[in-house]
Amino acid sequence: MRTFVYLVLLFLFLNKANGQTIYFPPLTGNNWESISPEQLGWNTLELQRTDSFVEAAQSKAFLILKDGKLVWEKYYGSFTKDSMWYWASAGKSLSSFVMGLAVQSGFVHPDSSSSFYLGKGFTSLPDSAEQKIKVRHQLSMSTGLNDKVPDPDCTLPACLIYAAEPGTRWAYHNAPYSLLEPVIEKGVGKNINVFMQQSLKSKTGMDGFYFTAPGNYNPVYYSTPRAMARFGLLMLNKGKWENTPVLTDTNWYNRLVNSSQELNPAYGYLWWLNGKSSYMVPGLQVNIPGFLCPDAPADMYAAMGKNGQFLFVVPSQNLVIVRMGNNPEDQALVPFLLANQIWTYLKKALPTSSVSEVMDSKVNLYPNPFTDWIELETSEPISWELYSLQAEPVASGKGNQIQTKDLNPGTWFVRLTKGNQTTVKKVVKLAN
């Protein structure tokens, strides 16, 4: 009987962890259910310290949602919940979602040449080379166009010059991204804001609009912080607003939140992905070993923009976090440092990931320390990845045993994954 009760509780717990009890606020009005940190068992002192750091970083808004409910909603200075603010490059992630809406309706085909929508000669490349650039290359930052031009925002043909074959070079390049707006508009046959109102905002209650300032090339999205939070909830629920399907193309959703190419595994379709073996940063052609945000949950994915416009989504904990504001001390196009600093504080306020606790109770690694092999004591095979202390990938597979004969003595990390459930365990190899 005790076993049966435990299994029932575990089933209910996993259902909650997998996002089946998400609250969605009404489409209109300011009513939004909340839940206190004390009710969740969070450390309120550490949460206040997190808030103090966020405020000191010249933030405008800081929102934390758990299971869709507001746990923390703070606005600073004269900023209010009704104030509008720019998303900067966090709007790229919204654009990739909007592109998915156009794709699922058959208006745009990601494997089509970009010139089909933008017209012949949208770059300075010869026709044969230009034809190789696909819409999916624009979405994955792998067009091969040179970002080392005097103005990487410039979308004029003279600014779009050859650097490499499409799909062979990753570069954070604003110009090819900006050209996604005319791709969408050509495909759907209407202004992007009109298309969004019909296909996205009317179904989710989001406010906001894209705007390109005179003399600029980049379309920038403006909205209230709660609109960004609504978008985060939509992503958390895999493209469905409560019972209303919005993004029905599950394949497209997976492209958003999984590696879009092998060059930079921490980048999906215009989304930043944590928990990968390495990442690249704007302006550099090097891979940096380790997680994008080491102090954030491994399954977090994020929309991130200049001056710290952040939308963090953590499926394993049903969390959505929004930060809007300024960040004059870090002028990076994508301020990873500020993102991780927020998580350095925030992780002390949150309990250990409930999904990781469930996995820990079901999976045991032995022997540890080990010599020639590690056994995974679990009822069914799960995926595993072996990393060095520098977060460099060493081996991966699926099964109940990891062969370790060729490893050097020392400390290693094993990441275990089953669906959206992830946990990382430290293991030690002894000398033979």
N, C-alpha and C positions, 0 to 999 in steps of 0.2 A: 504494500500500500504506500509506503514512504517513497519507494522508487517511482511509482506512478505519479504521485503528487509532485515529485522533483521534476519529472519529465514534462508535466503540464506547465509548471512554472517556467521551466527553461524554454519551452515552446513559446509561451507568451512573451518572455523576455526577448527572445530572438526576433519575434515579430516586431516588437517595438524598436529594437536596434536596427532592423532592416527598413525602417521608415514607413511602417504600415499604420502608425498612429499619429501622423503629422497633422497638426492643426493648421487650417488655412483661414486667414482673416476674410471678412466680407469684401466684396469687390468695391464697395463704396463706403464712405464714412471713415471715421478715425478709430472705431472700435477694434481693438486687437488684444486678444487674451494674453495675460502675463502669468508668470510663475516666479516665485521668489528664489533667490539662490539658496536660502535656508531650506526650502522645501526639497531642493535637489541634492542637498548635502554638500554644496560647494563651500569652499573656504572664502567667506565674505571678506576677511581681512586682506587676503591675497588678491581678491577681485578688486577691492578698493585701491590697492597698490597698482594694479594693472591700469585702472582708470586714471590714477594720478600720473602715471607715465604717459598714457595716451593724451591726456589733457596738456601736459607739459610739451608734448611734441607738436603743438599748435593744431590740434585736431578740431574739426567742426562737429563731427558726429561719431558716436561709437555705439553700435547695437550688437547684442548677442541674443540669438534665438536658439532655443532648445525644443526640439519636437514642434517647431513652428511658433512656439509661444515666446513672448518677449521676456527675457531674464534681466537684461540690462539695456537701457535706452537713455543715453546721455547726449546732451547738446551743449556746446560751449560758446561763451560770449553771447552775441546777439543771434546766433544761429538757432533755428527751431526745426521741428519735424516737418514744417511746411516750406522750409527754405530749399532752393534749388542749388545744386552744385555739379561741377563737371566730373565725369568719370575718367578723363584722360584715356590712357591705353587700356584701362579696365573695360572700356567700351568695345575693345576688340573681341572680347569673349561674348558680349551681347551680339555683336555682328555675326559671329560664327553660328550662333543659335538662330538668328533671323535668316541667315543663309540656309540653314537646315529646313526652315519653314518653306522657303522657296524651292528647295530641292525636292521635298516630299510631295509638293504640289505639281512637280514636273516642269516648273518654270526655268530652272537652272540645272545643268548637269555638271558635276564637279570634274569629270574627266574630259570635258570639252575644252578646247583651246580658249584662253581668255580673250583672244582677239575676236572670237565669235560674238562676244558681247561688247567689247570695247572698240572694235573696228580695227582694220588692218593699219599697221603703222603706229600703234599706241606706244611702241618703244622705238629706239633707234637701231634695233637689231635687224638683220636681213629677214625676209619673210620666213624662210625655212627655220631659222632659229626662234623667231617669235612664236611660230605655230606650236613649238614644243612646250611653251609655258601654259600650264593648265590652271583652272580655277583652284584645284586642290593644292597646287604649289603656292598660290597666294595665301591660302588658309594655313599652311604649315610653315610659312616663312622660308620656302626653299625654291624660289623662282629662279635663282641663279643671277638675278640682276644685282648690280654692284651697289652696295650700301655706302661705299667709301667715296661717294661723290660730294661736291661742296654742299649741296642741300639734299639730304636723304629723304626729306618730306616731299620734294618736288615730283609731281606726276607728269610733267611734260615729257614728250618723247626724248628730247635732248638729255634729260636727266636719267633716263632708264637705259643704261648701257650694260654690256655683257661682262660678267665675272666668271661664270661657270655654267655647266649644263644644268638645266632644271632638275631638282631632286638630288644633286650632288654636293650642295653647299647650303648650310643653314645660316641665315643672317637676320637679325631683328631689323627689318627694313619697313619704315612707315609707308613709303609710297605705294608698293604693291598692295598693302593692306587697304589704303585709302581707296584704291581702285575697285575694291569689292562693292562699294556703294553703287557705282554705276553699273556693275555687273548685275546686282540684285534688281536695280530699277529697270534695266533693259529687259531682264528676264520676266519680271512680274508685270511690266508695263505701267507702273505707277510710282509715285514718289515713295521713298522708303518709309517716311513717317506715316503716310496713309496706309501702306501695307502693314506696318507694325500695329497700327490702331485696330485694323480688321482682324489680324491673325494672332496677335499677342496681347496687346494692352487691354482690349475689351474682355479677354478671357481671364486675366489675372489681376486687374485693378491697378496695373502699373501706370505711373505717369512718366512724363519726360519726352524728349525729342532730340533728334540729331540736328546739329547746326555746324556749318562751315563758315567761319568768320571771313570777311572780305580780306583778300590777300593771302589767305592760308589754303593749304591743300587738304588738311586732315578733317574729316567729319568728327565732331566731338559730341558725345551724348551728355545731356543734362537731365537731372531728375532729383527728387527728394531721396533722402537716405532709405526711407521705407520702401520706395520703389526698387532700389537695389536689393533690399532684403527680400522682397517678393520674388525677384528674379532668382535669388539664391534658393528660396523654397521650391521654385519650379524646377531648378536643376537637381536639388536634393531628391525630389520625387520623380526624377528621370523624365521630365518633360510633360508631366500631367499636373494640372491644377485641381487638386482634390479629385473629383470624378470626371473632370473635363479634360479630354486629351488635347494637348497643344502641339507638342512635337511627338508625332506618332512613329517616326522613323527611328527605331531603336538602334539601327546600325549607325545612324548619324550621331546619336547621343554618345555611343561608344567611341566614335572618332573624336568627339570633343574632349573626353576625359581619359583617353589613352594616348600613348606616344604616336604622333602622326608620321614620324620618320625615325630612322635610326641615328641620325646625326646629332640630334639633341633630344634624348629620351624624355626630358622633363617638359616637353612641349607637345600639346595636343593640337587640335584645330583652334588656335588662338587662345588656349587655356594653358596656364602653368600648372605643372604636376609635381607634387612632392613624392618622396619615397622612391625615386629612381636612382640608378647607380651613379649618374653624373648629370650635369646641367651646363648650359652655355649662357653667357650674359651678352647683352647688347654691345656691339662694337668690337668684340673679341672673337677670334676664330680658334678658341681652345675649349676643351672639355674640362670642367672642374669636377673632380671626384667628390661624391657625397650627395646628401639630400639638399634640395633647394632651401628648405627651412628645417634645419636639424631638430629644432625644438617643437615643431608642429607634428601632429599625427601623420603617419606615413601615407595614409589614404587621402589626405587633404588635396583638393585642387582649388585653384584660385584665379580670379581676374585681378590683375594688378596694373596700376598706372602711376605715372609721375606724381611726385609729391605725396605718395602714399594713399592713393585711392584703391582700397582693398575690398574684395569680396571673397571670403574664405568659406568653403563648403567642406564639411567633414562627415561623410556618410556613416562611418562607424559609430559616431556619437550623435548623429542627427543634429549637428550644429551648423548654423549659418551666422557669420560674423561680418559686419560692415564697419569700415573705418573710412571717413572722408575728412579732408582737411589740407593743410599745408605741411611742407617739410623742407624748409629752406636750407637745412644743414646737409641734405643729401640730394643732389641734383641729378642722380641717376635716372635714366628713362624708366627703369623698374627698380625701385628701392628695396631689394631683397633684405638688406640689413635691418631696416625698420620693421619689415614684416616679421623677421625672426625675433627681433627685440620684443615685439608685442607678444609673441608666443612664449618667449622666455618667462615673462611675467604671468601670462594667462595659464600656462600649464600647471602652475603651482596652485591656481584657484580651482581647477577642474579635478574631479576624481579620475582615477585610472580608467582608460577606455573600457566600457562595459563589454564590448565585443572581444577585446583582448583578454579580459578576465574569463570569458566563456571559453575561449580557445586555450588559455593557460590551464584551465581545469580539465580539458580533454586531451591535451597533447603534452607528453613528457618526452624529453630528450635524454638518452642515456647511451653509453656512460658519459659522464661529464665531470672531470676531464676525460678525454678520449685519446685513442692512438690511431687505429686504422679505419674506424667507421663510427657513425652515429646512427642509432636506431630511433625512429620516430614512433612512439607508442600511441597510436591513434586507431580508431575503428575503421577508418577509410583513408586511402592515399590522399595526400594534399600536396600542393605545390610548395617547393622550397627554393630559396636562393641563398648562396653562401657568399659573404662579403669579408674583405679584410678590414682592419681597424681604420683604414683610410677610405672605407666605403667603396672600394673597388670590387666589382663583381668577379667572382672566382669560378663558380659553377652554379648550375641550376638544374632542376628536374622535378619529377613528380613521383612519389612513391613513399615507402616507409623506411628507406635506408640511404644514408649518404656516405659514399666511399671517400676516405680522407687520407689515404696512404701517402699521397704526394704533397700534402700540406706541410709547411714548416711549423715547428713548435711555436706556440704563442696563442694570443686571443683572437677569436674570430666571431662573426655575427651570422646567425641564421634567421632569415625572414620567412615566416610561414604564412601562406595565403590560401583561403578557401572562400571563394566568392568575394564579398565585401569585407570579410573578416581577415584581419592581419595582425600579427604580433611578431616582435623581434626578440630573439634570445641570444645571450652571450654564452659562448662555449670556449673551452681551453684545450689546445692540443699539447699532449706531452711528448717528449722525445722518445723515439722508439728504443 
